[in-house]
């Protein structure tokens, strides 16, 4: 796999229904995924490119955006 600086790329993520891999992106011909880890014992996410583990990350870069789905409820909503 050729090395790329994904942290500086403008990546648009989509939420998935998979709780282990909650974010996915098709970016530059690559299948990108973020795996949710056992935080704080481990890094929050592990970054995968085409099924290969590439690096661990705790904070998502500001240039990455996430498209939210309607199935997620706002943390500010209250059940009355």
TORPA-4810 file (N, C-alpha, C, O; in nm, 3 decimals):
<nodes>
NODE_1_0.085_-0.117_0.000_0.000_0.000_0.000_0.089_0.124_0.000_0.183_0.133_0.079_X
NODE_2_0.059_0.219_-0.089_0.139_0.340_-0.090_0.103_0.429_0.028_-0.013_0.434_0.071_X
NODE_3_0.201_0.498_0.078_0.182_0.582_0.195_0.114_0.712_0.156_0.148_0.773_0.055_X
NODE_4_0.017_0.753_0.235_-0.058_0.875_0.213_-0.075_0.943_0.347_-0.085_0.877_0.450_X
NODE_5_-0.079_1.075_0.346_-0.104_1.147_0.470_-0.254_1.173_0.484_-0.303_1.281_0.453_X
NODE_6_-0.325_1.070_0.530_-0.471_1.081_0.541_-0.513_1.187_0.643_-0.623_1.241_0.632_X
NODE_7_-0.429_1.217_0.739_-0.465_1.318_0.839_-0.479_1.457_0.779_-0.552_1.540_0.833_X
NODE_8_-0.409_1.484_0.668_-0.419_1.615_0.605_-0.521_1.618_0.492_-0.549_1.725_0.436_X
NODE_9_-0.578_1.503_0.457_-0.679_1.494_0.351_-0.814_1.543_0.404_-0.844_1.530_0.523_X
NODE_10_-0.896_1.598_0.314_-1.034_1.634_0.347_-1.121_1.511_0.322_-1.161_1.484_0.209_X
NODE_11_-1.148_1.437_0.428_-1.222_1.311_0.417_-1.364_1.331_0.467_-1.386_1.385_0.575_X
NODE_12_-1.460_1.285_0.387_-1.601_1.292_0.424_-1.646_1.152_0.467_-1.654_1.060_0.386_X
NODE_13_-1.675_1.138_0.595_-1.714_1.011_0.653_-1.866_0.998_0.657_-1.937_1.098_0.663_X
NODE_14_-1.914_0.874_0.652_-2.056_0.843_0.671_-2.067_0.749_0.788_-1.986_0.659_0.806_X
NODE_15_-2.171_0.770_0.869_-2.197_0.678_0.979_-2.250_0.547_0.923_-2.317_0.545_0.820_X
NODE_16_-2.218_0.438_0.991_-2.266_0.306_0.953_-2.352_0.251_1.066_-2.362_0.312_1.172_X
NODE_17_-2.413_0.137_1.043_-2.491_0.072_1.149_-2.406_-0.029_1.226_-2.457_-0.096_1.316_X
NODE_18_-2.278_-0.039_1.193_-2.187_-0.132_1.259_-2.124_-0.063_1.380_-2.046_0.031_1.362_X
NODE_19_-2.155_-0.106_1.502_-2.100_-0.040_1.621_-1.948_-0.053_1.635_-1.886_0.029_1.703_X
NODE_20_-1.889_-0.155_1.574_-1.743_-0.172_1.582_-1.669_-0.083_1.482_-1.558_-0.038_1.509_X
NODE_21_-1.731_-0.059_1.368_-1.676_0.028_1.263_-1.779_0.135_1.230_-1.844_0.126_1.126_X
NODE_22_-1.796_0.235_1.316_-1.905_0.331_1.301_-1.889_0.432_1.189_-1.986_0.499_1.153_X
NODE_23_-1.769_0.446_1.132_-1.746_0.544_1.026_-1.677_0.480_0.907_-1.586_0.398_0.922_X
NODE_24_-1.723_0.520_0.784_-1.669_0.464_0.661_-1.662_0.574_0.555_-1.745_0.664_0.554_X
NODE_25_-1.562_0.565_0.467_-1.549_0.660_0.357_-1.489_0.592_0.235_-1.400_0.508_0.247_X
NODE_26_-1.540_0.630_0.118_-1.476_0.593_-0.008_-1.400_0.718_-0.050_-1.461_0.818_-0.088_X
NODE_27_-1.268_0.712_-0.044_-1.186_0.831_-0.064_-1.067_0.799_-0.154_-0.984_0.715_-0.121_X
NODE_28_-1.061_0.868_-0.268_-0.948_0.849_-0.359_-0.928_0.706_-0.405_-0.815_0.662_-0.426_X
NODE_29_-1.038_0.632_-0.420_-1.029_0.492_-0.462_-1.002_0.394_-0.349_-0.991_0.274_-0.373_X
NODE_30_-0.992_0.444_-0.227_-0.967_0.359_-0.110_-1.092_0.346_-0.025_-1.174_0.437_-0.017_X
NODE_31_-1.106_0.230_0.040_-1.212_0.206_0.137_-1.154_0.234_0.274_-1.071_0.158_0.324_X
NODE_32_-1.199_0.344_0.336_-1.148_0.384_0.467_-1.251_0.352_0.575_-1.371_0.369_0.555_X
NODE_33_-1.202_0.305_0.688_-1.291_0.274_0.801_-1.222_0.311_0.931_-1.100_0.305_0.944_X
NODE_34_-1.306_0.351_1.028_-1.256_0.375_1.163_-1.320_0.274_1.256_-1.443_0.262_1.263_X
NODE_35_-1.236_0.200_1.327_-1.284_0.103_1.426_-1.286_0.171_1.562_-1.190_0.238_1.599_X
NODE_36_-1.394_0.153_1.635_-1.406_0.205_1.770_-1.339_0.107_1.866_-1.371_-0.012_1.867_X
NODE_37_-1.245_0.158_1.947_-1.168_0.073_2.038_-1.216_0.086_2.182_-1.312_0.158_2.210_X
NODE_38_-1.149_0.018_2.272_-1.179_0.018_2.415_-1.111_0.138_2.481_-1.012_0.123_2.552_X
NODE_39_-1.165_0.256_2.455_-1.110_0.380_2.509_-1.151_0.393_2.656_-1.267_0.362_2.686_X
NODE_40_-1.067_0.435_2.748_-0.935_0.495_2.735_-0.818_0.397_2.746_-0.702_0.438_2.741_X
NODE_41_-0.847_0.268_2.761_-0.737_0.171_2.770_-0.659_0.164_2.638_-0.540_0.133_2.637_X
NODE_42_-0.728_0.193_2.527_-0.667_0.197_2.394_-0.700_0.331_2.330_-0.778_0.409_2.384_X
NODE_43_-0.640_0.356_2.216_-0.678_0.475_2.139_-0.826_0.466_2.105_-0.882_0.357_2.096_X
NODE_44_-0.890_0.581_2.085_-1.033_0.584_2.057_-1.067_0.510_1.927_-1.161_0.431_1.923_X
NODE_45_-0.989_0.536_1.821_-1.014_0.473_1.691_-0.888_0.409_1.635_-0.776_0.447_1.670_X
NODE_46_-0.908_0.310_1.548_-0.802_0.258_1.463_-0.845_0.284_1.319_-0.959_0.254_1.281_X
NODE_47_-0.754_0.339_1.240_-0.779_0.378_1.101_-0.738_0.263_1.009_-0.626_0.212_1.018_X
NODE_48_-0.830_0.221_0.920_-0.807_0.112_0.825_-0.817_0.164_0.682_-0.903_0.247_0.652_X
NODE_49_-0.729_0.117_0.595_-0.734_0.145_0.452_-0.741_0.012_0.379_-0.650_-0.071_0.389_X
NODE_50_-0.849_-0.008_0.306_-0.869_-0.132_0.228_-0.848_-0.257_0.314_-0.786_-0.354_0.270_X
NODE_51_-0.899_-0.253_0.436_-0.893_-0.368_0.526_-0.765_-0.382_0.605_-0.753_-0.473_0.687_X
NODE_52_-0.667_-0.293_0.582_-0.540_-0.300_0.655_-0.535_-0.194_0.764_-0.564_-0.077_0.740_X
NODE_53_-0.497_-0.236_0.884_-0.480_-0.144_0.997_-0.360_-0.052_0.968_-0.251_-0.100_0.937_X
NODE_54_-0.381_0.081_0.979_-0.276_0.175_0.943_-0.224_0.251_1.065_-0.103_0.256_1.087_X
NODE_55_-0.314_0.310_1.145_-0.269_0.382_1.264_-0.384_0.399_1.363_-0.501_0.382_1.328_X
NODE_56_-0.348_0.433_1.487_-0.445_0.463_1.592_-0.457_0.614_1.605_-0.363_0.687_1.578_X
NODE_57_-0.577_0.659_1.649_-0.603_0.802_1.659_-0.705_0.827_1.771_-0.799_0.749_1.787_X
NODE_58_-0.686_0.934_1.846_-0.781_0.972_1.950_-0.870_1.088_1.906_-0.990_1.088_1.932_X
NODE_59_-0.811_1.187_1.840_-0.886_1.306_1.798_-0.894_1.310_1.646_-0.792_1.298_1.577_X
NODE_60_-1.014_1.328_1.594_-1.032_1.336_1.450_-0.991_1.475_1.401_-1.024_1.574_1.465_X
NODE_61_-0.919_1.482_1.290_-0.875_1.611_1.237_-0.994_1.700_1.200_-1.099_1.650_1.159_X
NODE_62_-0.977_1.829_1.213_-1.083_1.926_1.183_-1.124_1.922_1.036_-1.236_1.960_1.003_X
NODE_63_-1.036_1.877_0.947_-1.067_1.872_0.804_-1.145_1.746_0.765_-1.178_1.730_0.648_X
NODE_64_-1.174_1.658_0.860_-1.259_1.543_0.835_-1.401_1.581_0.873_-1.423_1.641_0.978_X
NODE_65_-1.499_1.546_0.789_-1.639_1.574_0.820_-1.717_1.443_0.826_-1.680_1.345_0.761_X
NODE_66_-1.825_1.443_0.905_-1.907_1.323_0.924_-2.050_1.354_0.885_-2.111_1.447_0.938_X
NODE_67_-2.103_1.276_0.791_-2.244_1.287_0.753_-2.324_1.203_0.851_-2.311_1.081_0.856_X
NODE_68_-2.408_1.269_0.927_-2.489_1.201_1.028_-2.613_1.140_0.965_-2.667_1.193_0.868_X
NODE_69_-2.659_1.028_1.020_-2.782_0.964_0.974_-2.895_0.999_1.068_-2.873_1.038_1.182_X
NODE_70_-3.018_0.984_1.018_-3.136_1.017_1.100_-3.158_0.918_1.213_-3.231_0.948_1.307_X
NODE_71_-3.096_0.801_1.207_-3.120_0.700_1.310_-3.056_0.737_1.443_-3.087_0.676_1.546_X
NODE_72_-2.966_0.835_1.443_-2.900_0.875_1.566_-2.977_0.989_1.632_-3.017_1.084_1.566_X
NODE_73_-2.997_0.978_1.760_-3.071_1.079_1.837_-2.973_1.176_1.898_-2.866_1.137_1.945_X
NODE_74_-3.009_1.302_1.897_-2.924_1.405_1.957_-2.905_1.378_2.105_-2.998_1.333_2.172_X
NODE_75_-2.787_1.404_2.156_-2.762_1.384_2.299_-2.836_1.488_2.381_-2.848_1.473_2.503_X
NODE_76_-2.887_1.593_2.317_-2.961_1.697_2.388_-3.110_1.673_2.391_-3.183_1.747_2.458_X
NODE_77_-3.159_1.570_2.323_-3.303_1.545_2.324_-3.343_1.475_2.454_-3.267_1.397_2.511_X
NODE_78_-3.462_1.503_2.498_-3.512_1.447_2.626_-3.637_1.366_2.600_-3.724_1.407_2.522_X
NODE_79_-3.647_1.253_2.663_-3.769_1.173_2.656_-3.862_1.220_2.767_-3.827_1.216_2.885_X
NODE_80_-3.979_1.265_2.728_-4.075_1.315_2.828_-4.181_1.214_2.857_-4.270_1.239_2.939_X
</nodes>
